[in-house]
Amino acid sequence: MVISLGERRNRYVLYSLYQHSKTAPMGVEVLSREVAGWENGVPPESVPDETFEAVLDDLSRNCLPSLSYRGLVEYDPLSGLVGRPRYSLLADRLVSLLIRIELAPFLNP
């Protein structure tokens, strides 16, 4: 898990899935727009289409297959759905802590 967390985009994927765990799986398009928003410091709906497409392409081709291979996400490229497998309690706490540290500016008080 530590290797995958070295990449900011991978962390953002895990954060999004953690925050949407009650409604997951989610579409890769929704996930991509949220990740692109965090990366650019704007709300997801304000992400330019070109930026969104670039993030969508990278997630679909690189990040999600890699995270899936490591067992950190459940990704079905045919349906475009991304889910979150059950992590250990320690891994859940780590992701929760990292969200509060890294995404503090984006979270509601």
C-alpha positions as CSV (number, residue, x, y, z in Angstrom):
1,M,0.0,0.0,0.0
2,V,2.9,2.4,0.8
3,I,4.2,2.2,-2.8
4,S,0.9,3.2,-4.2
5,L,0.4,6.1,-1.7
6,G,3.6,7.8,-3.0
7,E,1.7,9.1,-6.0
8,R,-0.7,11.9,-5.2
9,R,-3.2,10.9,-7.8
10,N,-3.4,7.4,-6.3
11,R,-4.0,8.9,-2.9
12,Y,-6.8,11.0,-4.3
13,V,-8.4,7.9,-5.8
14,L,-8.3,6.2,-2.5
15,Y,-9.6,9.3,-0.7
16,S,-12.6,9.6,-3.1
17,L,-13.5,6.0,-2.7
18,Y,-13.2,6.3,1.1
19,Q,-15.5,9.3,1.2
20,H,-18.0,7.6,-1.1
21,S,-17.8,4.2,0.5
22,K,-21.5,4.2,1.3
23,T,-22.4,4.7,-2.4
24,A,-19.5,2.9,-4.1
25,P,-18.9,1.6,-6.6
26,M,-18.8,4.8,-8.6
27,G,-18.3,5.6,-12.2
28,V,-14.7,6.3,-13.4
29,E,-16.0,9.6,-14.9
30,V,-17.2,10.9,-11.5
31,L,-14.0,9.7,-9.8
32,S,-11.9,11.4,-12.5
33,R,-13.7,14.7,-12.2
34,E,-13.3,14.7,-8.4
35,V,-9.6,13.8,-8.6
36,A,-9.1,16.5,-11.2
37,G,-10.8,19.0,-9.0
38,W,-8.6,18.3,-6.0
39,E,-5.5,18.4,-8.2
40,N,-6.4,21.8,-9.6
41,G,-7.9,23.3,-6.4
42,V,-11.4,23.8,-8.0
43,P,-14.8,22.2,-7.5
44,P,-15.3,19.1,-9.7
45,E,-17.9,20.9,-11.9
46,S,-15.3,23.6,-12.7
47,V,-12.7,21.3,-14.1
48,P,-12.1,22.1,-17.8
49,D,-13.0,19.3,-20.1
50,E,-9.5,18.9,-21.4
51,T,-8.1,18.4,-17.9
52,F,-10.9,16.0,-17.0
53,E,-10.2,13.9,-20.2
54,A,-6.5,13.8,-19.3
55,V,-7.2,12.6,-15.8
56,L,-9.8,10.1,-17.0
57,D,-7.3,8.6,-19.5
58,D,-4.6,8.3,-16.9
59,L,-6.9,6.7,-14.3
60,S,-8.3,4.3,-16.9
61,R,-5.0,3.2,-18.4
62,N,-2.6,3.5,-15.5
63,C,-3.7,4.3,-12.0
64,L,-6.8,2.1,-11.6
65,P,-5.3,-1.1,-13.2
66,S,-2.2,-0.7,-11.0
67,L,-4.3,-0.1,-7.8
68,S,-6.5,-3.0,-8.7
69,Y,-3.5,-5.3,-9.2
70,R,-2.4,-4.3,-5.7
71,G,-5.8,-5.0,-4.2
72,L,-6.5,-1.4,-3.3
73,V,-9.4,-0.8,-5.6
74,E,-11.9,-3.0,-7.4
75,Y,-12.0,-1.7,-11.0
76,D,-14.0,-3.1,-13.9
77,P,-12.9,-1.5,-17.1
78,L,-15.8,-2.8,-19.1
79,S,-18.5,-1.2,-16.9
80,G,-16.3,1.7,-15.8
81,L,-17.1,1.1,-12.1
82,V,-14.6,1.6,-9.4
83,G,-15.1,0.2,-5.8
84,R,-13.3,-0.1,-2.6
85,P,-12.4,-3.5,-1.2
86,R,-12.4,-4.1,2.5
87,Y,-9.2,-2.9,4.0
88,S,-7.7,-3.7,7.3
89,L,-8.6,-1.4,10.2
90,L,-5.0,0.0,10.1
91,A,-5.3,0.8,6.3
92,D,-8.7,2.4,6.8
93,R,-7.3,4.6,9.6
94,L,-4.3,5.6,7.5
95,V,-6.4,6.7,4.6
96,S,-8.7,8.6,6.9
97,L,-5.8,10.4,8.5
98,L,-4.2,11.2,5.2
99,I,-7.5,12.7,4.0
100,R,-7.7,15.0,6.9
101,I,-4.1,16.1,6.4
102,E,-4.0,16.4,2.6
103,L,-7.5,17.5,1.8
104,A,-8.2,19.8,4.7
105,P,-8.7,22.9,2.4
106,F,-11.3,21.0,0.4
107,L,-13.3,19.5,3.3
108,N,-16.2,21.2,5.0
109,P,-15.5,22.3,8.5
